[in-house]
């Protein structure tokens, strides 16, 4: 590539490119770069365009396409796609979208969220204007003209005629091929129909068409279709129970989606049929899918009615709707014994009627005491059907005569006695019990139950209950097959199995059945039909009494918790219910006998309680019932109450036994200590003496004396009572030992609580303490002033560790957490929790590696340190550097042991965050370099000189002096702040001269220092071999001599 200037013939510069080139010059290309120049004269276009499509509806404002090449991304020559309205309300309007980002690159792209609003129902074409990265424009684009997009580049279809459609399709009308259009359809008939839409649609699921046919509604299903169509047809089949005077469609629905070409789905009102467009508007179709049935069989005769020979009974058959019988007879068969009687109704009497009626005439021998019932049949080959033609297929009677409340009876025989029974349960009955006595009547001898009426007089039942017996009189029997009288048991009556001794109609009365047949005035009781044949009823009206109160317990003395048996004997088995039978004992206690069931005796255990005493146990006065309690004999019904509670003479407990009751408990008299005043620490012991009110014995456990020593409490455990040997020969005292434990603390020792760990502690009679071990008299603190200190110093960690002396943390320039070569010691700060540690001690410990060792001497804690809540202890350099493992890079860690005045010690935890990192190595010179180029430097020229160290440091107090071979005067560097180098510009001075500049030596000016980041000072500035100035720049010549 050559470049030159264009000039005009007169030599002036060319400004419009019409000149001629002058001398051409080669371009100096960057070394190593390759420049590629491509030639591109192909206009950009679509390789595919798939949405929207030519001549198809669409409902989403977006473009889906693939570019032939990447388009221009600069802010000029923007590439655009637009919708151009070609028909409809948006005709002639353009909606332009400028491509940005990835939409300008090849690959399948869908540009949405265009910010464009199209008009529903308008037709559009898609056009584009593109600029590629080479500057080529799409065809016609040179003049800013848009090109119509095609779906493929060669031979493709222009994207035109695309209709923007965002309106969902709707149902318009319903049509039918039914001919004639006025017709009645019965069960199983079909109706063809067609659903018409306002545009072509398709469905991804079946469509359900519901017809208004009452309950239930009829339905028809149209299968899903995937091809666009303006209408779809279906077939409705009349179902059972469906009925309407004029068939119409109620609703149309689908479980999926019905969509138009653009993808708009029908919903809600879209399924509504246009007004005047339903099936009823094009056809008059009556639907009758209801099959006729028999409703009931009834009667117009009197009901309840009792009919005999020659009497007539109306029988009426009722239909669910008007029916016709085409031939033969409707036959009604009645249940009248053997044979059954029939009523026949001819077809001429059943013409479009809801009922069919006939008459049954009673014949001698007919009988039906349960009430007439019927069945239906048709003879002569006839068929019953409704007016529409639906045949009656089921002659079952849903509501027969009896079901409908028509009680029609036939019967001619006189009544007799059936049985004498009772509704009372078998069992025993006492005073006041009411026992129903039930007499049944039957039709003749061995017949079925029959109702009778007592027209006058009484119906008397005599019962055998001893002596003349008891009579039950019944004054009223009204049309019933049974009568019941109530026998009330009186005191003194008895019977091992209750029975009737005779029956009679008293008072010159009469009893007849419903047909006037009369019952005998002294009816006989059939063999095996008396009360005692069917029931087992025992009458016992004798009350129970108390026979004696005694005990099965052996005579002797009984203490607290001991059990003494008390037994009551009755004259007969009794039951105590609801509440107790109370016996007042002369020991000061009322013994309540718990409820019991059916027993000649009742036993209750009397347990001696604290405070009970009696020299000879007995019951005082008469027993009594607690509120609500009952004491009765063991009868099944109305048991007899025990009403006299007197204990017969010489039948009480004390008459036969000598039982003594002792209920006085032992107690703790006092707890003391032989020590009157002292202080005790962890592990020391204190003698404790417990004194009891009487001699006691401990078995199977320990007496625990808990002392009030904050948390935890101290404890004395006593395991042997009585003591053996007894140190003070006193059976009422016992000695225990308290050992001071960790954290136990009090200024005045006293008892907190006394308890029994397990087992028992009882007096000579077995009375225990009832878990009451409170002190009745003096506590330890009443006579002794004992101080307990069982609290060791609290856990702690070192507050801080700081270096001391030289370049330390406390110096003007702090060297945090570092031990350097200038330090003389370390200050360890230990926290002091409170004044309780005054006169205690601190021993500091430290380590580098291995275990902690004591460093420095023991430090006494002063009151001032306790007030300040800290103690600063200095550890010398000699002690620190003598620690095992002391070396650069290691850390020095400290802890301490605090011992309180009671000799309780706590070792603190190390605070690793407060360790000292060992760094005692000063900086070293690594090299001397320069950033100046090789060359000749004259008077006043500047040459960079940099001294590089092996770490960061800071120069202060003066200059770093650099002596070089071009001058006898040292060059001073004044700045180095926390940096790994010090540099400055050496200015060539008059007389300076050397053909190869190099540094001779480096030193600090008087008062100057270089301190590294750890605080170590630098004193040696030896330049390593082959790392001097001349090794960095070998050809710097200095000439400061003016010619």
SVG drawing of the C-alpha trace seen along z (x, -y; Angstrom):
<svg xmlns="http://www.w3.org/2000/svg" viewBox="-124 -27 160 104">
<polyline fill="none" stroke="black" stroke-width="0.4" points="0.0,0.0 1.3,-3.4 -0.1,-6.8 0.4,-10.1 -1.1,-13.6 -3.4,-14.8 -2.4,-18.2 -3.8,-20.5 -1.7,-21.4 -0.9,-24.7 0.5,-22.9 -2.3,-23.7 -3.7,-21.1 -6.6,-19.1 -9.9,-19.4 -12.3,-17.4 -10.3,-14.4 -9.8,-15.7 -6.1,-16.2 -3.1,-14.0 -1.0,-12.1 2.4,-13.4 5.2,-11.2 3.9,-8.0 5.2,-6.7 5.2,-3.2 3.0,-2.7 4.9,-1.5 2.5,1.3 2.6,2.3 5.0,5.2 3.3,8.5 -0.2,7.3 -2.1,8.6 -4.8,6.4 -7.5,8.2 -9.6,6.2 -12.7,7.9 -14.9,7.0 -18.7,7.2 -21.2,5.9 -24.1,8.2 -27.2,6.5 -28.6,7.9 -31.9,9.8 -33.9,12.5 -33.0,16.1 -36.4,17.1 -39.4,15.1 -42.0,17.3 -44.2,14.9 -46.6,13.4 -47.3,15.5 -48.6,14.5 -52.4,14.4 -52.9,15.7 -54.5,14.2 -52.2,13.4 -52.8,12.1 -49.4,11.3 -47.3,8.2 -43.9,9.8 -41.5,10.8 -39.8,14.3 -37.0,14.4 -33.4,15.4 -30.9,12.8 -28.5,13.6 -25.7,11.6 -25.1,9.4 -26.5,5.9 -24.8,2.5 -24.6,1.8 -23.7,-1.9 -26.1,-4.7 -26.5,-5.7 -28.0,-3.6 -30.5,-1.9 -32.0,1.4 -35.8,1.4 -38.8,3.8 -42.3,2.4 -46.0,3.4 -47.6,1.5 -51.4,1.3 -52.8,2.4 -56.5,2.7 -59.0,2.0 -59.0,-0.9 -55.2,-1.0 -54.7,-1.1 -51.7,-3.2 -50.2,-3.5 -46.7,-2.3 -45.5,-0.9 -41.7,-0.8 -39.5,1.1 -35.7,0.4 -33.6,3.5 -31.2,3.5 -29.0,5.9 -29.1,9.6 -32.0,8.9 -29.4,7.6 -27.5,10.9 -27.9,14.1 -29.7,17.0 -33.3,17.6 -34.7,14.4 -38.2,13.4 -38.6,9.7 -41.5,9.0 -42.4,6.1 -42.1,3.9 -44.0,0.9 -46.3,1.1 -50.1,1.0 -52.0,2.6 -55.7,2.3 -57.9,5.3 -59.2,6.5 -56.7,4.6 -54.5,6.3 -50.8,5.8 -47.6,6.5 -44.2,6.8 -41.3,4.6 -37.8,4.0 -34.8,1.6 -31.4,3.2 -27.8,2.0 -25.0,4.5 -21.7,3.9 -20.0,3.2 -22.5,0.5 -24.6,2.4 -28.3,1.6 -31.3,3.9 -32.7,3.7 -34.2,0.3 -32.7,-1.0 -30.3,-3.5 -33.2,-5.9 -34.7,-4.9 -37.2,-2.5 -38.5,0.5 -38.5,3.9 -41.4,6.4 -40.2,9.4 -40.5,12.9 -40.6,16.2 -37.5,17.5 -35.0,15.5 -35.5,17.2 -39.0,18.0 -40.5,17.1 -43.9,15.6 -44.2,12.0 -45.4,11.4 -48.7,9.7 -52.3,10.1 -51.7,10.9 -54.8,9.9 -54.3,8.8 -57.1,10.6 -57.4,10.4 -61.1,11.0 -62.2,14.4 -64.7,16.4 -68.3,16.9 -71.2,19.2 -73.8,17.6 -76.7,20.0 -78.0,23.6 -79.4,25.4 -80.9,28.8 -81.7,31.3 -84.8,32.5 -87.7,33.0 -90.5,32.4 -89.4,29.6 -92.5,30.1 -92.2,33.5 -92.3,35.4 -89.3,37.4 -89.6,40.2 -87.0,42.2 -84.1,43.3 -85.1,41.1 -82.4,38.8 -82.2,35.1 -79.5,33.9 -78.1,30.4 -75.3,28.1 -73.4,25.4 -72.4,22.5 -69.5,20.1 -68.8,16.5 -65.4,17.7 -63.5,20.8 -62.4,22.6 -60.8,25.8 -61.1,27.5 -58.4,29.5 -61.0,31.2 -64.5,32.6 -67.4,30.1 -70.5,30.8 -73.8,29.4 -76.4,29.3 -80.2,29.3 -82.9,27.8 -84.9,30.9 -85.8,30.4 -84.0,32.7 -81.9,34.2 -80.7,32.0 -79.9,33.9 -76.4,33.7 -74.6,34.4 -70.8,34.6 -69.0,33.3 -65.5,34.8 -62.5,32.6 -61.5,31.4 -58.1,30.1 -59.1,28.6 -60.6,25.1 -64.3,25.2 -67.3,22.7 -69.6,25.3 -69.7,28.7 -72.6,31.2 -73.8,33.5 -76.6,35.9 -78.8,35.7 -80.3,38.9 -83.4,38.6 -82.6,40.0 -84.7,41.4 -86.5,38.6 -85.7,35.9 -88.7,33.8 -89.5,30.5 -92.3,29.0 -89.9,27.3 -86.3,28.5 -83.6,25.8 -79.9,25.7 -79.0,24.6 -75.3,24.3 -72.1,25.2 -68.8,25.9 -65.5,27.7 -62.8,29.0 -60.1,27.6 -59.9,24.6 -61.8,23.6 -59.6,21.3 -59.6,19.3 -56.8,19.2 -55.0,16.4 -55.1,18.6 -57.8,16.6 -59.7,18.9 -63.4,18.8 -64.5,18.1 -67.4,17.0 -70.1,15.3 -68.3,16.4 -70.3,19.7 -73.6,17.9 -75.9,18.4 -77.0,15.3 -80.5,14.1 -83.1,15.8 -80.5,18.3 -81.2,21.3 -82.8,24.6 -86.3,23.6 -86.1,20.8 -85.8,23.3 -87.7,26.4 -90.6,27.3 -89.4,30.5 -91.2,31.9 -89.2,34.3 -90.9,36.9 -88.4,39.3 -90.4,40.1 -91.6,43.7 -95.1,44.0 -95.4,45.9 -98.0,47.1 -98.3,44.5 -100.4,46.3 -103.4,48.5 -106.0,46.7 -109.6,47.1 -112.6,44.8 -114.1,47.2 -114.0,46.4 -110.6,46.8 -109.8,48.2 -112.6,50.6 -113.7,54.0 -115.5,55.9 -117.4,59.2 -119.3,61.5 -121.1,59.6 -119.6,56.2 -118.0,54.3 -114.6,52.6 -113.5,50.0 -110.1,50.6 -108.6,47.8 -105.3,48.0 -103.5,44.6 -101.0,43.9 -98.2,41.4 -99.7,39.8 -102.7,40.4 -102.6,44.0 -104.4,46.1 -104.9,49.9 -105.1,51.2 -106.7,54.6 -107.4,57.1 -107.9,56.3 -105.9,54.7 -106.2,57.4 -105.9,56.4 -105.1,59.5 -106.0,59.0 -104.4,61.0 -107.6,62.6 -106.3,66.0 -107.0,69.1 -108.1,68.3 -107.0,64.7 -109.7,62.6 -109.3,60.5 -110.8,57.3 -110.7,57.0 -110.9,53.6 -111.4,53.8 -109.5,51.8 -112.6,49.9 -112.5,48.3 -108.8,47.2 -108.7,44.5 -106.4,41.5 -107.1,41.7 -105.1,41.2 -107.1,43.9 -108.8,47.3 -111.3,48.5 -113.3,51.7 -115.1,53.3 -114.0,56.3 -116.9,58.1 -116.0,60.1 -116.7,63.9 -117.3,66.2 -113.9,67.5 -112.0,64.5 -109.6,63.3 -107.0,60.6 -106.4,59.2 -103.2,57.5 -105.0,55.3 -105.6,55.9 -102.7,55.7 -102.6,56.1 -100.5,57.0 -101.2,56.0 -101.1,57.9 -102.5,57.5 -104.2,60.3 -105.4,60.6 -102.1,59.4 -102.8,55.7 -100.2,52.9 -100.5,49.7 -98.8,46.7 -98.8,42.9 -100.2,40.5 -96.7,39.9 -96.3,43.7 -93.8,44.6 -95.0,48.0 -95.5,48.8 -92.9,51.6 -93.1,52.1 -96.4,53.0 -94.8,52.8 -96.9,50.7 -94.7,48.1 -97.5,47.3 -100.0,50.1 -103.1,50.0 -101.4,50.4 -98.5,48.2 -101.0,45.4 -102.7,45.8 -105.7,47.8 -106.5,50.2 -109.1,52.7 -109.7,55.9 -111.8,59.1 -112.5,61.5 -115.5,63.5 -114.2,65.4 -114.8,64.5 -111.8,63.6 -110.2,65.7 -107.2,65.3 -103.8,65.7 -101.2,65.2 -100.6,63.6 -97.0,62.0 -95.2,59.0 -92.9,56.5 -90.9,56.4 -87.6,58.2 -87.1,61.5 -85.7,61.0 -86.5,60.0 -88.7,57.1 -89.0,55.2 -91.3,52.8 -92.9,50.3 -91.9,52.0 -94.5,51.6 -94.8,54.7 -96.9,54.5 -99.1,57.5 -100.0,58.0 -103.0,60.0 -103.2,60.7 -106.3,61.6 -106.5,63.9 -109.0,64.7 -110.5,68.0 -108.6,70.9 -105.0,70.8 -105.7,67.8 -103.8,64.7 -103.9,61.5 -107.2,59.7 -108.3,56.3 -111.1,56.2 -112.9,53.4 -114.2,53.4 -117.7,52.0 -118.4,51.9 -117.3,53.3 -113.6,54.2 -111.2,56.8 -109.8,58.4 -106.4,60.3 -105.8,62.1 -102.1,62.7 -100.8,65.4 -98.6,63.4 -99.5,65.2 -102.8,65.3 -105.8,64.1 -103.4,62.7 -103.4,59.3 -105.9,58.2 -105.1,55.9 -108.2,54.3 -108.3,52.8 -111.1,50.4 -110.5,49.6 -109.7,51.6 -110.2,49.9 -109.8,51.8 -106.6,53.5 -105.2,57.0 -103.5,56.4 -104.3,54.9 -101.9,54.0 -102.4,53.6 -99.8,52.5 -99.1,54.6 -97.4,52.5 -95.4,54.7 -96.4,54.0 -94.1,54.6 -94.4,58.2 -95.5,59.8 -93.5,62.7 -93.6,65.1 -90.9,67.4 -92.4,67.2 -95.3,64.8 -98.4,66.1 -102.2,65.3 -104.7,67.5 -107.8,66.3 -109.4,63.8 -112.9,62.3 -115.1,59.6 -116.3,57.8 -119.2,55.4 -121.5,57.3 -119.5,55.9 -118.7,57.2 -115.7,57.2 -116.1,57.7 -113.8,57.7 -114.1,55.2 -116.8,57.3 -119.0,57.7 -117.8,61.2 -117.9,61.4 -115.2,62.5 -116.2,65.0 -117.1,63.5 -114.6,65.9 -112.1,66.5 -109.8,69.5 -106.0,69.2 -104.6,71.5 -102.3,74.2 -98.7,72.9 -99.8,69.3 -99.7,68.1 -97.3,65.4 -95.0,68.0 -94.8,69.9 -93.2,67.0 -91.5,65.0 -89.4,65.6 -90.5,62.8 -89.6,63.1 -91.3,60.9 -89.3,60.1 -90.5,57.2 -88.4,57.9 -85.8,55.1 -82.1,55.9 -80.5,55.1 -76.9,54.9 -75.8,58.1 -72.4,57.1 -69.2,54.9 -65.9,56.7 -62.3,57.0 -60.0,59.6 -56.9,57.7 -54.8,59.3 -54.9,57.5 -51.9,55.2 -50.6,51.6 -50.7,50.0 -48.9,46.8 -49.2,44.3 -49.8,46.1 -50.7,49.4 -53.9,51.0 -56.7,52.3 -59.5,54.3 -63.2,53.4 -65.9,55.9 -69.7,55.2 -72.1,58.2 -75.7,57.8 -78.9,60.0 -79.0,60.4 -76.9,59.5 -76.9,55.7 -75.5,53.0 -74.0,49.7 -74.2,47.2 -73.3,43.6 -71.6,42.6 -70.1,44.1 -71.4,45.7 -69.7,43.7 -68.4,45.4 -67.2,43.0 -64.2,44.6 -63.1,43.6 -59.6,42.9 -60.8,39.6 -61.4,40.7 -64.6,41.3 -64.1,44.5 -66.0,44.3 -67.0,47.7 -66.8,47.4 -69.7,48.4 -69.9,52.2 -72.2,54.5 -74.3,57.5 -72.6,58.8 -73.5,60.2 -70.4,58.4 -68.5,55.1 -64.9,54.7 -62.9,51.4 -59.3,51.0 -58.7,48.3 -55.2,46.8 -53.8,45.1 -53.0,41.4 -51.0,38.8 -52.7,37.8 -55.0,40.8 -55.1,42.4 -57.2,45.0 -56.6,47.4 -59.3,49.8 -60.7,49.3 -64.5,49.4 -67.3,47.7 -69.2,45.0 -72.9,44.5 -74.7,46.0 -73.3,46.0 -74.8,43.4 -75.1,42.9 -73.2,40.1 -75.2,37.6 -76.8,39.3 -75.8,42.8 -78.2,45.8 -77.8,49.2 -80.2,51.8 -80.7,55.5 -79.6,57.3 -82.8,57.3 -82.9,56.7 -85.7,54.1 -86.8,51.7 -84.4,53.1 -85.4,52.7 -83.5,50.0 -81.8,50.7 -83.5,48.2 -82.4,49.3 -78.6,48.9 -78.4,49.9 -75.5,52.2 -76.8,55.2 -75.5,55.4 -72.1,57.1 -71.5,57.0 -69.0,54.0 -65.2,54.2 -64.3,53.5 -66.5,56.3 -64.2,58.9 -60.8,57.2 -58.1,55.2 -56.6,52.9 -54.5,49.9 -53.9,47.0 -50.7,44.8 -50.4,42.0 -47.7,39.6 -44.8,38.9 -41.1,38.2 -39.6,34.9 -36.2,33.1 -35.5,31.1 -32.4,29.1 -29.3,29.0 -26.1,27.5 -22.3,27.6 -19.6,27.9 -17.7,25.1 -18.8,21.7 -16.9,19.4 -14.6,20.1 -14.2,19.9 -13.9,23.0 -12.8,23.3 -13.1,25.9 -12.4,29.4 -12.5,28.4 -15.0,30.2 -17.5,29.0 -19.1,31.3 -23.0,31.1 -25.1,32.6 -28.9,33.5 -31.1,34.0 -34.4,36.0 -37.5,35.8 -37.2,39.6 -35.0,42.5 -35.4,43.4 -34.0,46.0 -32.8,45.3 -33.1,48.1 -32.4,48.3 -31.4,44.7 -29.7,41.5 -30.7,38.4 -29.7,35.5 -29.1,32.1 -28.9,29.5 -27.1,26.3 -27.9,22.8 -24.6,22.1 -26.1,20.2 -25.8,22.5 -25.0,25.3 -26.1,26.0 -23.8,27.9 -25.0,31.3 -24.4,33.5 -25.2,37.2 -26.1,39.3 -26.3,43.0 -26.4,44.8 -29.0,44.2 -28.6,45.2 -24.9,44.6 -22.7,47.6 -20.7,46.9 -22.5,43.8 -19.8,41.1 -21.8,39.2 -24.0,42.1 -27.1,40.0 -29.7,42.0 -31.4,38.8 -28.4,37.3 -26.4,38.2 -23.2,36.7 -22.6,35.8 -19.7,34.2 -20.1,31.3 -17.2,31.0 -17.1,27.6 -17.6,28.0 -16.9,25.8 -19.1,22.7 -20.6,23.2 -20.6,19.9 -22.2,18.2 -21.4,15.7 -23.5,17.5 -24.0,21.3 -27.6,22.5 -29.8,25.4 -31.9,25.1 -33.8,28.3 -33.6,31.9 -34.9,34.9 -34.8,38.7 -33.1,40.0 -34.7,43.4 -35.8,46.1 -37.4,45.2 -36.7,43.4 -39.2,44.4 -39.6,44.5 -40.0,47.6 -43.7,48.0 -42.9,47.6 -44.2,44.0 -42.3,42.0 -41.8,38.3 -44.5,38.0 -41.7,36.3 -41.7,33.4 -38.1,32.9 -38.4,29.2 -36.5,28.2 -38.6,27.7 -35.9,25.9 -32.5,24.3 -30.7,24.1 -26.8,24.0 -26.8,20.3 -28.4,19.8 -25.2,20.6 -22.4,20.8 -21.0,18.1 -19.5,20.3 -18.4,18.7 -18.2,20.9 -16.0,19.8 -16.2,22.4 -16.1,20.0 -13.0,20.0 -12.1,16.9 -14.3,16.6 -13.1,17.9 -11.2,15.2 -8.9,14.6 -5.9,12.2 -7.3,8.7 -4.3,7.5 -0.6,8.0 1.6,5.1 5.3,4.9 7.3,2.5 10.5,0.5 12.1,-0.5 9.8,-0.6 6.8,0.8 3.0,0.6 3.0,-2.4 5.6,-4.4 4.7,-7.2 4.5,-4.9 2.7,-1.8 3.8,1.6 0.7,3.6 1.1,7.3 4.8,7.4 7.9,8.4 10.9,6.7 14.6,6.3 14.2,3.1 11.6,4.3 12.7,4.7 9.6,6.5 5.9,7.2 3.0,5.9 0.3,8.6 -3.0,7.1 -5.0,9.6 -8.7,8.8 -9.6,8.6 -13.3,9.4 -13.9,7.8 -12.5,7.0 -12.8,10.7 -9.4,11.2 -7.5,8.6 -4.4,10.3 -4.7,13.1 -2.0,13.7 -1.4,13.8 1.1,16.1 1.6,15.2 2.3,18.1 3.6,18.0 4.6,20.1 5.9,20.0 5.7,23.7 4.8,26.6 3.1,26.1 2.6,23.0 5.3,22.2 5.5,19.7 7.1,16.5 8.1,13.9 7.4,14.2 4.0,14.4 2.2,11.1 0.2,10.1 -3.2,8.4 -3.7,5.0 -6.9,3.2 -6.1,0.6 -5.9,3.3 -9.2,4.7 -10.8,1.3 -9.4,0.8 -10.5,4.4 -7.1,5.1 -3.5,5.7 -0.6,4.9 2.3,7.3 5.7,6.7 7.6,9.8 11.2,9.0 12.9,9.5 15.3,12.1 12.4,14.3 10.5,14.0 13.4,14.8 14.2,17.8 10.9,19.4 11.1,22.7 10.7,22.3 11.4,18.5 12.1,17.6 11.1,15.2 7.6,15.9 6.4,17.6 3.8,16.1 4.2,15.4 0.9,16.3 0.2,15.6 -2.3,16.7 -2.4,16.5 -3.4,18.3 -5.5,16.3 -5.6,17.6 -8.0,16.0 -7.3,15.5 -9.0,18.9 -6.4,20.6 -9.0,21.3 -7.3,21.0 -8.5,20.5 -6.3,20.7 -7.4,18.2 -7.8,19.0 -5.4,17.7 -6.4,14.7 -4.8,15.6 -5.9,12.2 -3.5,10.6 -0.4,12.7 2.9,11.1 4.4,12.1 8.2,12.4 10.0,10.3 13.5,9.2 15.1,9.1 16.0,5.7 15.6,4.8 18.3,5.7 19.2,4.0 18.2,6.2 19.4,4.0 20.1,0.5 18.3,-0.2 17.2,-3.1 14.3,-4.0 16.4,-6.4 17.5,-5.3 21.1,-4.5 22.7,-7.6 24.8,-10.7 23.7,-13.1 25.1,-16.6 25.1,-19.3 21.8,-19.6 20.3,-16.5 18.5,-14.2 19.2,-10.5 16.8,-8.2 18.5,-6.2 16.3,-3.6 17.5,-1.6 15.3,1.6 14.8,3.4 13.5,6.9 10.5,5.4 8.6,2.1 10.1,-0.5 10.0,-4.2 12.9,-6.8 12.8,-9.5 15.2,-12.0 17.4,-12.6 18.5,-11.4 19.6,-8.1 23.1,-8.9 24.1,-7.3 27.8,-7.7 28.5,-7.1 31.6,-7.2 30.7,-10.4 31.2,-12.7 32.8,-12.8 29.6,-14.3 26.9,-11.8 23.5,-12.0 20.7,-12.2 17.3,-10.5 14.8,-12.1 11.6,-10.1 10.6,-6.5 7.2,-6.0 6.1,-2.4 7.7,-1.4 10.0,1.3 12.3,-1.2 13.8,-4.6 14.5,-6.7 15.4,-10.1 16.7,-12.1 20.4,-12.7 21.1,-16.1 24.5,-16.2 26.5,-18.9 29.4,-20.9 32.6,-18.8 30.7,-15.4 32.0,-12.9 32.2,-9.2 31.8,-7.1 29.8,-4.4 27.7,-5.6 27.7,-3.2 27.0,-3.4 29.8,-2.9 28.0,-2.8 24.8,-3.6 24.6,-5.0 22.3,-7.0 22.9,-10.6 23.4,-11.6 20.1,-11.2 18.4,-9.4 16.7,-6.0 15.0,-3.4 12.5,-1.4 10.7,1.6 7.0,2.3 7.8,4.4 9.9,1.6 13.3,3.1 16.0,0.3 18.2,0.8 22.0,0.3 23.6,2.3 23.2,1.3 25.5,3.7 24.7,3.9 24.5,7.5 26.9,8.5 25.5,8.2 22.6,6.1 24.2,2.6 23.2,-0.4 25.5,0.5 23.8,4.0 20.5,2.2 21.8,-0.5 25.3,0.2 25.6,-2.7 24.8,-5.9 27.7,-8.4 27.8,-11.5 29.6,-14.7 29.2,-17.8 32.4,-19.5 31.5,-22.6 33.9,-23.1"/>
</svg>
